[in-house]
Amino acid sequence: MQPDISSAVMARDKYIKAETCYNNLCKSPEKQKYRHNWLNCIEKFQAVYKHDPSGPWAAAGLYMSGKLYQELYERSYKKSDKEEALDLFERIVKRFPKSRYKYNAGMAIRALSMPRSQNIASIKTEDEHKQIKEAVIGDSSNPEKPSIITGLRFWSNPNYTRIVIDADRETSYVHEFLRKDPSIKKPQRLYVDLKTSILGKNTEKRIPINDNMLSDARAGQHTSDSVRVVIDIKSFKTYKIFSLKNPFRIVIDVWGEDTNAKYKADSKLVPSKQSGKIPTSALAKQLALGVNTIVIDPGHGGRDYGAPGYLRGVHERNVTLNIGKKLAKTIRETLGCKVIMTRNGNKYLTLEERTAIANTENADLFISIHTNAARDRRACGIETFFLNLATDDDSILVAARENATSTKNISDLQTILNDLMQNAKINESSRLAYHVQTAMCEHMQKEYSQIKNKGVKQAPFYVLLGAQMPSILIETSFISNYRECKRLIDSKYQNHLCDAIVKGIKSYIKETNPTAFLETDTNKKG
């Protein structure tokens, strides 16, 4: 008997159809003249909520229904349209207090409650109408509303620090490096000016860092409409600054002198007193081209469910955690490497935090585990990505989904990547991806039928940005496909996947250093 299709997946598909209806309406002034066209789109958005009232698409469906009634009211001046809009926005505020639509709904209620003379409906010019309408619905492109700087975060080790400036909406920014000025007792410092911005009331104004490179980071209201963040520098080698979206934040990476080879120089091969043999872990440190520490990153987690499965109740965040834990155990047992998990439980992590963990732990490999998804539930297969400019539409769609952003923002990110490429471990990452993808498909095809090799791809993933080690993102299988969803939640299938990934890692190490495992094998035979 076929299982029920996931309510969340069906709700998402309904939302996409409703959005298409709305986009077609917006493009046609002729269609906008007739009430039934508006009601048709409203009905489609309301169907999203009715299908899955507690699901992840419910608030979006309600909000768009209210928005369309609001826009219809601006044309019809019918009291019933205004009341419908208010009712829908009020339901969002009450039923979805943690949703990002609550703020937009509250702003819409405030606007609809204004006297007619102050309301949107009284605006005469198209430009004025557009400006006020965007302010009401919380459009982040509205240039009049300031961005609120909500926080400063950082991760640090002696030779690398990542600082993140959080904001509630996108804004433009400039940055400049200032050299030490003894005459005014000022150290080296890097500042970032965020335009059309104000400092949040509860934002911490100074965070002490005190590592080998940086003293602290300070935020202040530089002018009435700009915020300045200053980073006081002791010493550094280089830095990079880029922004990410949804939510908007600015990421600052600062590097000191490279000491990644420290353990290689300091470590010595010491035989065990009991067996007289060299431990596998010691061999990994000394021989495997420095592959001593591997960071495993189970994708999504916490409030970020990831892609919903074909089967009801299955979500990407849980599948990736299970696979990640098994993979960590297999790596420790097979390769003797130190393994660090970005999360060991159902914890929410930002994408930039995951890479920061790998960098601050001086990891030698970074492996992010995900499950793929597509609107076409027939889509299936395994593919492995490394960070680079995207070369095909499918890769752009995968990156947009994993980045929780739009394909338009992917275009912006590709521009950012042009500036980051010189420091990225592109060649090593590509080689690692090839070995892992090959091992996975060859191994899984021996154990299971209908395993499709989708190959090695490249795309701009937020989670891989700034990684200072070979880094890959594995789309283990399609959670949106019935057969592969069933397999992904099967412990045996997960174990086979992990065995295959480790084979790929070992193959990568042996190619880069052919003698890496020779002494290990000799010990086993002895």
N, C-alpha and C positions, 0 to 999 in steps of 0.2 A: 504493500500500500504506500503510495507516495505521501510524504509528510507535507504539512501545510507550509506554504512559502512564507518566509519571514515577513511579519507585519511591517517592520521598519523598511525593508527593501521595497515592498509594494507602496508604502507611503511616499518613499523617495521618488519612485517612478511616477506616482500621481502628481507630486510636486513639480517634477520636470515638465510634465504635460501642461500643468496649469501655468507654469512660468512661460512656456512657449505661447500659450493663448494670450497672456498679458503682453508679451513682447510684440506679438503681431498687432494687438490692439494699439499699442503705443506708436507703432510705425504708420498707422492708418488713420488720418484725421476723419476720413469718411466713416470708418467703423465707429469712431468715438461719438458720432452724432446720435447713435441709436442705443437705447437703454438695454435692449436684450443682449447686445454684445458685452456690455459690462457685467450683467448678471450671469452670463455664461461663464466668464472667467472667475467670478466670485464663487460660483457653485463648484468649480473645479478645485479652487484653493480650500474651500470648506470641506470637500471630500477627503482632503489630506488629513485634516484633524479628525473627522468622523471615523476614518479607517483605523487610526491608531492614536486615540486621545492622550495617551501618556507617553507616546514615543518621541524620538528625537526630532521629528519633523512637525509635530503638532503645533508648537508655538509659531513656527514659520508660516504654516498654513493659515492660522487664525490672523496673524499680523497682516499678511497680504490681503486677506478678505477685508479686514478693516481699512487698509490703505486704499483698496479699490472703491469701497463705499465712500471714503473720505473724498477721493478724487471725483467720484460721481456726484457727490453733494456740491462740490465746487462748480459743477455745471448745471445741476438740476435745481439747486436751492430747496429741495424737498426735505422737510423736517424728518421724514421717516428714514432717509438715507443717512442723515447726521446721527440719528438715534441708533441705527444699526452699527455705524462706525464706532460710536462711543461704547456700545455694548460689547463689541468684539475686543476693543482695546482694554476695557475694564476686566474682561475675562482673562486676558493675558497677564495683567498685573496681579490678579488674585491667584490664578492657577499655576503660573510659571514665574514665581518671584526670583528665581536664580537664572532665568533665561536672559540672554543678551537683548531680547526683544522688549523686556520690561521697560527699559529707559525710553526707547523709541515710542512705545505705546503711551507712556506717561506724558511725553512731549506732545503727542498727537491729541491726547485728551485735553491738555492745557490749551492748545490752539483752537480746538473745536468748541471749547467753553468760553472763548472770547466773545465779546459783542460783535455783531456783524461788521461794524465799522473797522474793527481791528483784525477781522478774520481774513484768511486767505481768499475767500470768495469775493472780497471787495477789491482785490488787487487788479489793476487795470492792464498794466504792461506785462508782456510775456516774461521779461527778465526779472521783474519784481516778483512775479508769481513763482518763477523757478527758484529764486533765492529763498523765499519764505517757506515754500513747500519742502525744500531740501533741509532747512533748519528744523522743520516739524518732524520729519521722518528720520532725522539723525544721519543724513548723508555725510560720510567722512570727507567727501570732496568739497564741502561747503567751506570757502576760504574765510568766512567771517567768524566762525566759531573756533576759539583757541583750543589747542591740544593741552591736556592736563598731564604733566609729568608725574607719574604715580609711584615711581620707585627706582632704586639703584640696586643691582645685584652683582656679585662677583664670585669667581672661582680662581684659585691660585695655587701654584707650586713655586719653588725658587726661581724657575726659569720661564714661566708662562702664566699670564693672567688674562682672564676674559671678564670684561665688565659689560653689563647690559643696562641700558637706560630704557625704562618702560614708559609708554605713553598710551593714552586712551583713544587716540586717533592719529592718523598720518599727518606729518608736517615736514617741511623742508628743514635742512640743517647744513651748517658749514663747520669745518674743523681746521685747527691750525696748531702747529708745534712751535713752542716758544723756548728758546735756549735760556740757559741759566743767566741770571742778571745779578751779580754780586752787589752792584751799587744800590739796589733796592731790596737786597736779601731775598731774592726770588729763585727757587730751584727751577730745573727744567720742568716744563709742564705742557700738557696737551689739553686743549679745550675744545668743546663741542657746543656750538650755539644753536639752539632749537628755536626756529622762528614761529611767530603766532602761537606762543605757548605760555602757560602759567604753571607755577610749581604747586602741586597738590598740598592741601593743608596738612596731611599726615605723612607726607613724603620725608624720609630721613635725609637731612641736608648734608651729612658727612658720613662716609663709611671708611673706617680705618682698614688698610690692606696690609701694610708693613711686611711685604716680602722683600726679596733681593732687589726688585726693580722699582716698585711703587710704594709711596707713603700712604696716600689716601685718594679718595674721589669726593669732590664737593659739588653740590648743586645749589644754585641760587637764582633769584629773579634778577636777571642782568638788566633788562629794561622793562617797561610796563607790559610789553608784549613779546618778550623773549626770555628763555631760560638758558643759563650757561652752566655746563658741567665741566669742572676742571680736575684733571688728574695730575697729581704731583709725582714727578719721576725722579728716582735715584739714579738709575742707569738702565739702558735697554739697547737691544740690537735693531729691532724693527717693529712696526705696528701696522694693523689694518683696521679699517672701519667700514661697516656695511649695515644696511637696515633690512629688517624682515617685517612681514605683514601678518595681520589677523591673529593677534593684535599687533599693532605697530611697536617695534622696539629697535634700538640702535645697538649694535654689537661692536665692541672694541676689543681686539686681540693684541696683546703686547708680548713680545718674545725677548728673552735674554740670550746669553751665549748658550750654544747647544751642548748639553751634557748627557744626551741620550746614550752615549757609548760608555758612560761611567762604569756601569756594572760589568761590562765586557772586559774592561781593563783591570778592574779590581778583583773579579772572580777567578778562582782557581779550581781546577778539577781535583777534588779530594775524595779518594775512595772511602767507602763505608768501612768502619772498623770491624764490623761483624762479617761482611761478605767479601771485603777487599775489592768490591766492584764500585764503579762510579755511578751514583744515583742518576736516574733518567732526568730528573729536574735539573741537575747540574749540567748535564749534557745539553739540555734545551737552552739553558742560559749561555753556555760557552760556544756551542756549535751551530745552533739553528739561526744563524745570522741575526742574533739579538732578539729572536722571538721568545721573549721571556714572559711578557704580560699581554694578555688578550682581553679586550673589553667586549662583552656581549651585551647588546642593547635590544631587549624585547620591546618592540614598537608599541606605542600608545600606552594606555593605563589610566587608572583613576577615572575622572570624568570624561576622558577621551576614550570612547569605546572602540574606536577604529571602525573598520568595515563590518557591517552586520552579516552574519552567515546565512546561507540558504536555509539552514535548519533553524527553527525558532529557538531563541535563547543563546545562540552561539555568537560570540563577538571576537573580533581580532585581538583585543587586548589580552584575553584569557589564553587564547591559543598560542600567541607569541611568548607569553610568560612560561607556559609549560614547555615549549620547545627550547626556550632560552636556558631554563634550568637543566634540562637533559643535556643540552649542548655543553654547558659549563662543566658538568660532571664528566662527560666523555672526553673533553679536552684535557682535563686534569689527569684522568686515568691513562689516556693514550699518549699524550705529548708531554705530560709532566709540567705544563706551563701554569703560571699563576693566572687565574681568571677572575675578573671583576665584572659584576652585573650592574648595569645602570639602575635597575630596579629588581628587587627580590619579591615584591608583592604588588598589590593593585594600587600603585602610586602614580600620581600625575607628574610628569616631567615635561618641561618645555623642550623643544627640539634643540635649542642652543645649549641647554644644560647637559644634554647627553654627550655632545662632542666635547664640552668643557671637562666632563668627568674623565674622558679618555685622555685628553691632553694633560690634565693635572696629575694623572696617575702614570704619566710617561709610558702609555701603552704602546705596544709594537704593532698590534693589529686592532682594528675596530670593525665589528661585524654587527650590523643592525638587522633584526629578524622581523619580517612582516608577512602578511598574507595578502594576496592580490584580490581585486574585485572589479567587476565590469557590469554594465547594464545588461549586456548580452550574457545570460546565464549559461550559455553553451561554452563561453570562453574558459580555457583551461591551460595548465602548463606551469612550468617553473622558469624563472628568469632571475638573473643577478645583475645588479647595477653598480656602476662606480660614478663618482662625481665628474661631470664634464658638461659641455653644452649639449643640449638635446638634439638629436638628429632625425627624430620621427615623431609624428603626432601621438602615437600610443605612449611613448616615453614621457611626453609632456603631460598627458592626462594622468599617468601614474604619479609623476612628481607633484602635480597639482593636488591630487588627492592626499598623498602622504604629507605634503606641506600644509594641508588644510587651507589652501588658497585657490586662486583662480588661474586659468591658463594665461590671462592677461598679465598677472603678476609674475608668472614664469618668464615672460618676455623681459620684464624688468630685471629679474634675477640673472638672466643670461648676460646682461650688461655688467652686473656686479662681478660675475664669474671671470670676465675678461681680465679684471684687475687682480683676481686671486690666484689665477692659474700658476703663476711662477713659483708659488710656494706649495702648491698642492702635490701630493704624491700620486700623480696621475698614472705614470707608467707602472709603478708597483701595484697600484690599486687595480688597474686593468688586468695585470698578470694574475693577481690573486683571484679576481672575479672569474677569469677564464678557468683556472684550476678548480675552483669550487663548483662552478656551473657544470663543468664536464663530469666531475666526480658524482655530483648529485644525480644527473640524468642517467649516467651509465649504471650507477648502483640501483636507483629506483626502478629503472626499466627491467632489471633482472628480477625484481621482487613484485612488480605490479604491472598490469596492462594499462594502455592508454596514458602513458606519461609523455607529455609533449615538451620538447626542449625548445623554449622560446629564446634561448641564447643569452649572450652578454650584451647589455645595453648601457647607454650613458645618459644621464639626465641631471639637472640641478636640484639636488635634495638639500633642504635646510639642514637636516641632521648630519650631513657630511661636510658642511661648510666649515673651513678652518681646521679640519682634522690634520694633525701633524704626523700621521702614520698611514700606511696603506689601509684603505677603508672601503667597505662594500655594503650594499643593502640587498638582502635576499628576499625575493617574493616567493615564498616556499611553495604555494599552490593557490588556486582561486577559491576563496571562502564563499564566493557567490555561486559556485558551481556545485550541484547536488553531490556528484560523486566525490569531488575533491574536498568538499566541506565535511563529508562523512569520514574521509581519510584523515583530515587534519585534526580531528578530535580523537582519533584512535592512537593509543599509546604506542602500539607496535609501529605504526607509520611514522610517528614522531621520532622513535628510536632509530629507524632506518635513515630518516633525514639527517639526524645528528651524526650518525656513523659516516654518512656520505660527505657531509660538510667537513668533518675532521680529516677524511681522506684527501679532500681538496686542499686543506690547509697544509697537510703533510707533504703533498705533491708540490705545492708552491715553495715550501721550505727546501725540499730536496733539489728543485730546479735552481734555486738561488744559491744553494750551497750543497753540492752533490755528496759531500762527506758527512752531512749533518747527523744522519742516523746510523752510520756504519758501526760506531762504537756501541751504540745502544743495542743493535742487533747482536753484536759479539757477546755483550754481557748476557743477553737472554739465552744464547746458545750455551754459554759457560755454566 
